Amino acid sequence: MTFIRYFFIFMLLWLGLYFAIVWGQIGNSTKGSQWVAEVYAKKTEYAQSITKPKIVIVSGSNGLFGIDSAMLAKAFAMPVVNMCVNAGIDLLPILEHGKRVIREGDIVFLPLEYPLYSYDGEPIVQMIDYLYAREPDMLDILSYQEQFWMAWHVSIERLYRGYSDTKDRTIKGVYGVHNIDHRGDQNNTKGSLEFVSKPETYGATYKKEALAWEYLSRFVEWCRAKEVKVIFMPSTLMESDFYHSNPKEREYYNTLATRVREQGYNYIGKPYDYMYPKELYFNTNFHLNAKGRQIRTKQMIEELKMVSELWL
């Protein structure tokens, strides 16, 4: 009994020390989270400068690279803000950033990446890094279980960076505010992907009762209370025969729109129609190049105009 008692006390002390170390670095900037924070800041500033109803696009980087906001603005004679940044920070932060700029009378397009529909409270590396470094206030919106899992899944390497890698730098390369135009679209995306990535298995990992649906429900109800219309649309994804031949993947993409509509939401388009060949992708299987962006946006406009009574 003495051993068990001392072991229990040791574990309590160890856990207390561990969570104290995690807590101590929350709010400290990290290099990996910098570009996301800076891009959101630029997009938010532009969105808040608009004083009339606007279109707000909310998703991860498939929308950042793959939508031409100027084309949408011209087609529908409305200001457009591209609030899409990075799906890696996961569903709740993406929706919360959208809420910061959505105003009464706006229209929201949600071309969410397919894995976001399966978010079930298990954080991934980028979500942990971003929330701890840049948006600690968002932690309060998460459930206690999600907060615990975030703390439990922090790597030793991330804890080290949280204490040592806290100085912002000038960012270069593809990702960063220097490559974002005033509406929020990614610039400098000429060229094509040089390799074919392995097909994704989002159908196999899809969870019908995932927490994502609760977060989406809260978001849509929040929008409706402000008389904001919400339109779900397909993400883009590099085409692959696997998505047609594999039974789980085929069922997922064939039924996603129906699942969304069963929640009482509007979903325009079909996932397969937004899967394009490799030549139209820039640097990942979600990131369209300049030519692909034009094709995808034109397709969006055509489909949105056919059902304009749902959202205009």
N, C-alpha and C positions, 0 to 999 in steps of 0.2 A: 504493500500500500504506500510505503514511503517513496519508493521509486516512481510509482504512478503519479503521486502528488507532485514530486519534483519535476517530472517530465511535463506534467500539465502546466506548471508554473513557467518552466523554460519555454514551452511553446507559446504561451501568452506573451511573454517578454519578447520572444523572437518576432512574433506577428506585430506587436506594438512597435518595435524598432523598424520593421520592414515598412509598415504603413506610414510611419513618421518620415522615413527617407523618401517615400513616394510623395507624400504631401509637401515636403520641403521644397521640391523642385517645380511644383505647379505654378504656372505663371511666368516661368523663365523661358525666354525665346530660344528656339532652336533653328539651325540652318535649314533643315528639311521642311519646316512649316512656314518659312518666310515667304516664299513665292505665292503660296495659297492666300496667306493673309493680305499681302500687298495687292494681289489681283482683286480679291473681294473688296478691299478698301476703295480701289479705283472704280469698280463697277457700282458700288453703293453710292459713292459721291455723285456719279452721273445720274443714277436713278432718282436720287433725292432732289436733284435740280429740276426735274420734270414736274410741272404743275398741273398737267391734264392727264386724263386716262391713258394708259400705256399698256403695251404687251410686255410681260416679264417671262423670260424663259428660264426654267429652273431644272437643272440636272447636273451631272458630272461633266467630264471633259469631252464626251461625245458631242455635246452641244457647244462647248467652247470652240472646238475645231470644226464642227460640222454644220453650223448654221450661219447663214449670211443675214445679219440683222438689218442691214440696209435694204436688202431685197424685200424682207417682210414689211419694213416700214413703208416702203414705196407701194407695195401691193395692197396694204390695208389702211394707208393714210393715217398711221398712228406711230407715236414714238415706240421704239423697241429697246429693251435692255436685256442683254445676254448675261444672266447671273450664273451661268454654268462655269464650274471651275474644275473640280476633281472628285470623282466618285469614291476615291479612296478614303475620304473623310466620313463617308457613309451617310445614310439617309437622313437622320435627324438634323445634323448640322447643315446639310444642304437645304432642307426645308426651312430651318430657322433663318438662314441667311436670306432666303426668299421673302420671308415674312417681314424682314426689316425694311424692305423697299416697296412692298405691295401696299397700294392705297385703294380706297373705295372707288369702284368703277373700273379697276384694272382687269386685264385678261391674262391668265397664267397658262403657259404651255409647259407640260411635264413630259419631256422625252427621256424618262428615267432609264438608266442602264439596267439591264436585266438582273444582275445580282442584287440590286437594291431591293427588289421585291421579296427577297429571301432574308433580309436582315432580321435576326432573331435575338439580338442583345449581346452577341459575341463580338467584341471589338477587334478590329484589325490594326496593324501597325500604324498606318497613316492617321487613322481616327484617334488613336491614343496620343500620338505625337502632336497632332493639331490642337485637340481640345486642351491638353495639358499646357501646351506652350502659348496658345493664342486666344482660346475661348474658354477659360475655366468657368465662367458664369453658366455656360451651357451644361455643365455637369449637373447642375441643380434640376434640369429638366429630365435627366435620365432617371430610371428607376434605381433603387438601392442595389438591386442585383447587377444592373449594368455598371454602376459605379464600382462595385466590388470586383467584377470581372475585369474592368479596365485596370484597376490597381494591381490585380493578380497577374495580369498578362504583360505588365511592363517588363521589358528586357533589361538586363544589366547594362547593355550598351546604351539603351535609351535613358536610363537613369544617369549614366555618366555624362551623356550629352546634355541632359537637363541641368546639370550643375556646372559643366565646363564650356559648352558650345552655345553661349547665350548672347553673342554679339552679332547683330545683323550686318550683312555685307552687301556689296553691289553684286547683283545676280546677272549672270550671262547665260547664253544658251537658249534653248527652245522655250523653256518654261519661265515665265516671269512677266512682270508688269510692262517691261519694255517691248513686249510683243503683243500687247493688247490695245485694240483701237478704242475710241471713246465710247462706243456702244457695248464693248465687252467681248468682241470677237477676237480670235487668235489671228495674228498676222504671220506672214512669211512661211507659208505652208506649201510651197511649190515642191514638186518631186513626188516619188512614189516609194512605197515600202519595198525593201529589197528582199524580204523573206516572207514566207507564209507561216504564220503562227499556228500553233496547235489549236484545234477547235476547242471552244469552251464547253463546259458541261453544266450549264445553268439549269437545264431541265432536270438533271439527275439530283442536283442539290436544292431544288426548289422546295420550300416548306409552305404548305397551304395555310397553316395556322401561324405563320410568322408574325412577329411583333411589328413588322413593317406595315401591315394592314391597319393596325391601330394608329400608328403615327400618320399614315396617309389619311385616315378618317378624321383625325383631329385637325390636320392641315386643311382638308377640304371644308370641314364645318367652320373653321376659323375664316376661311375665304368667303364662304357663303354668307356669313354674318356681316361681312363688309360689302356684300353685293359684288363680289369678285367671281368671275366665271373661271372654272378650271377645266382644261382640256388635256387629257393624257394622250400621248403619241408614242410611236415606237422609237427606241434608240436605234442608231445605226450599228452595224456589226459586219465585219468582213464575211462574205458568203462562204459557205462550205457545204459540200454534199452531206457531211455528217449531220447537219441540222435537219436534213430531210430523211435520212436513212435510219437514224437512231430513234427508236420508238419514244423514249422519254423526252428527247429534245424536240422531236416533231410535235408531240402532244403539248409541250410547254408553249412553243411559239404559235401553234394553231389555236390555243385556248386562252392565251393571256388576255386578249382584248375582251373576251367574254367574262373572264374573272373580274376584270376591272368594272365592266358594265353591271355585273351582278351586285356590286357594291353601291350602285346608283350613280356612277360617275360616267362622264363622256370619254370615250376612247376613239380617236380618229386615226385610221390607217391600219396596216397589217405588218407585223414584224418582218415577214419574209420580203416585203416590198422595199424595205430599207436596208437590206443586205446587198452590198455591192462587191464587185471584183477587186482584187488586190491592187490593180492599177489606180484606184481612186482613194487609196489610203496613204497617209503621210508617214507615220512612224509607229503606229500600233494598229491593232485590229478594230479599234474604236475611233481612231482619229482620221477623219477624211482630209484629203489634201484640198488645194484650192479648187480644182475642177470638181472633185466629189462634193464639196460643199455647195457649189452652185446647183448641181443635179439634185441633191437632197433637199435643198431649200425650195427649189422650183416644184418638186414633188409635194412638199408640205403645203405650199401655197395652193396648188391645184386641189388637193384634197380638202383643205380648210374652206376654200370657196364653195365647194360642192355641198357643204353642210353648214354654211354660214349662219343659218337660223338657230343653230345650237349655241353659238357663242357671240355673235355680233349684235 
